[in-house]
Amino acid sequence: MMQDFGRENTYNTESLQAMDNAHYLHPFSDHKSLREKGARMIVRAEGVYLWDSDGNKILDGMAGLWCTNIGYGQISVAEVAYNQMLELPYYNSFFQCAHPPVVELAKEIASVAPSHMNQVFFTGSGSESNDTVLRMVRHYWSAKGKPEKFNIISRRNGYHGSTVAGASLGGMKPMHQQGGLPIPGIVHIDQPYWFGEGGDLSPEEFGIKAAQALESAILDLGEDKVAAFIAEPIQGAGGVVIPPETYWPEIKRILAKYDILLVVDEVICGFGRTGEWFGTDLYGLEPDLMPIAKGMTSGYMPMGGVIVSDRVSAVLEEKGGEFNHGYTYSGHPVAAAVALENLRIIKEKQLIEYVRDDIGPYLQKRWQSLASHPLVGEARGVGLVGALELVKDKASRTRFDSELGVGGICRDISVENGLVMRAVGDTMIISPPLVITRDEVEELIAKAELALDLTLEKIQTLL
Ligand SMILES: *Cc1c(COP(=O)(O)O)cnc(C)c1O
């Protein structure tokens, strides 16, 4: 095969892999099998495409890790970062200081956030944002003279990051098993995952039932012991779990009855993924706190934050005293300048409208065509996220033996054939850059279909 780097190849895969194997500890990786195979070296990217060190061109159906919303290769972002580094590469905002990029960014984020949310705390990542959330909600209730409102209700299979608080708030069992998590004061309820856990109920019935788990948990713990409920509008890492239509309205009905905070984790849904600025807008939610990251900078710089409602910021300001919390890189000037340029590009290219009215509906229509594939039990999606459930039997939603690792097989075949899809168990997921064109969507669908065909062939030899 002819190598295609889009430019000259200057990479030596073997020597890069040797360094990797000897010295690099990867996040979320089984190092034993990684060392046997050798890591795929990604060397360059442009638009929605990646190139590896062997010259393979791959359509990035995951936008990195759900983050490169504006696509790769946006030159103006690099220029802004370069100029900011020359002007002021770093200064902190502890001790009563600030700088122009961070205050401009806070104003800009407040202008696109729901109207009752007007202040932003900055962090370096989504995980740090959720550490901030944990401390902020407990501090809020203490400041109000109710320190016993301490527990946070979260969901099984939710993802809120990988720091101690993030992983504890998240509901990923394999993460809890390492390091003695969750920390005290976090209670997990069931997730609104109809395809996997809905049994004989209709999606609508199941949505109500899953939401009512929140009310049961509040009543079990006692309202006076509950600080907050945290959830993603659509669970991303958990497998693009889109709640049944009845779920969020029922959650809203329950929250209206009790005095607890709502934390909506917008790290994936924020900044256009669903065709709205935030998932909150899609479902008409009224959060008290919204952790953000990922699409906030389109991954060009690491940065996160927590958008705070007027109700919470007023209490923290009036009664909170000093908030003993912050990161060296909170509001980093280069990251802030990059985030501002990212937001400018999202607006200039009208990417929110493009996802809502044009490319989102187009992708979803084409994605549905995969539902007729013999391996696919359900194709679902919203905006520019999608999932396919791989099953042994469509009608009964029966899965393959998990030992077979069908999702992993499909993911590897897909990448080999030029499309990054991710596997969560046997759920295949996509989340492409928001700048993807219709032609590129056609390529994505064709490659996904090819991956399904080849997966079916391969597992027939294993059964
Ligand atoms: C990725 C993610 C996080 C963690 O963000 P990091 O930047 O990886 O720390 C938190 N919440 C959600 C919903 C995420 O998808």
The ligand as an SDF file (V2000), in Angstrom:
LIG
                    3D

 15 15  0  0  0  0  0  0  0  0999 V2000
  -13.8130   13.0200   30.2080 C   0  0  0  0  0  0  0  0  0  0  0  0
  -14.8190   13.3120   31.2480 C   0  0  0  0  0  0  0  0  0  0  0  0
  -14.4520   13.7860   32.5060 C   0  0  0  0  0  0  0  0  0  0  0  0
  -13.0020   13.8800   32.9180 C   0  0  0  0  0  0  0  0  0  0  0  0
  -12.3070   14.8330   32.1810 O   0  0  0  0  0  0  0  0  0  0  0  0
  -10.6960   14.7490   32.1310 P   0  0  0  0  0  0  0  0  0  0  0  0
  -10.3450   15.9900   31.3620 O   0  0  0  0  0  0  0  0  0  0  0  0
  -10.3460   13.4770   31.4430 O   0  0  0  0  0  0  0  0  0  0  0  0
  -10.2000   14.7990   33.5110 O   0  0  0  0  0  0  0  0  0  0  0  0
  -15.4290   14.1360   33.3940 C   0  0  0  0  0  0  0  0  0  0  0  0
  -16.7330   14.0200   33.0730 N   0  0  0  0  0  0  0  0  0  0  0  0
  -17.1370   13.5640   31.8800 C   0  0  0  0  0  0  0  0  0  0  0  0
  -18.5940   13.4880   31.5660 C   0  0  0  0  0  0  0  0  0  0  0  0
  -16.1930   13.1700   30.9310 C   0  0  0  0  0  0  0  0  0  0  0  0
  -16.5750   12.6690   29.7630 O   0  0  0  0  0  0  0  0  0  0  0  0
  1  2  1  0
  2  3  1  0
  2 14  2  0
  3  4  1  0
  3 10  2  0
  4  5  1  0
  5  6  1  0
  6  7  2  0
  6  8  1  0
  6  9  1  0
 10 11  1  0
 11 12  2  0
 12 13  1  0
 12 14  1  0
 14 15  1  0
M  END
$$$$
